[in-house]
């Protein structure tokens, strides 16, 4: 398809497509003439991914570039998923496989060791260290037992998420109508959308659980009725 058809099919303006090409986010099409290019399925899927990153995750161009570069370099899918997860949760997109920085909060290393996680530097690891500093300054509990209480069930959720993404690619929502396996772009886009949804779901369910437990405790103590009203 030509540029105008690509724009119409993808719901992306021609100006935006040209901008994404200049920024290195969208691979060039197959050259037909000096000014005409042919675009295909891979360009539609990349534009769908960029649109999700921009409109749903509000990701800046540099974060999108970090993700698309990993995809275009053919690096393992898990690396692209790590970056998508970071973007979805508002953490730094670039994951640096380097030793943790000097002066890091020691609780981070303690947590990593206790969980048996890879002892490498990453955007989420930096973000955790900063968050622990803020929590400590505000007097919020952030000792190792507290961290483990949250980390253990979240690790299980992460394992199930990744297993679901990788187990049955033919049934994945990103699969094409002709039955072909979904591309990395389609898989990462679905994972991004899922991460955004389940991050919000975690927040909402935790709030609902707190509200429900508070009502139960209040009822047991004779402070409220079964629906939160005073008896």
URZIHU-V206717 format. One line per field, one symbol per residue. phi: phi as a letter, one per 20 degrees, with the letter a starting at -180 (. if undefined). burial: 1 if it has 9 or more other ideal C-beta (glycine too) atoms within 8 Angstrom, else 0. A space follows every 10 residues. Layout:
BEGIN
phi=???
burial=???
END
This chain:
BEGIN
phi=.egffffffe mdffffffff ffemecffff fdcfcccddc gfffffffff ffffeeelff gfffffffff fffmfgggff ffffffffem egfeddecgg ffnfgfffff fgffemefec fagfffffff fffffffeme gbffgffffe ffffffffff fffffefcff efgefefenf fffggfffff ffffffffff ffffffffff ffffffffff emebefdnef f
burial=0110111001 0100001001 1000110010 1000011111 0111111111 1111011010 0011111111 1000001011 1111111110 1110100001 0001001111 1100100001 1111111110 0110110000 0101011100 1100101000 1100100010 0101100000 0110111111 1111110110 0000000000 0000100110 0001000000 0
END
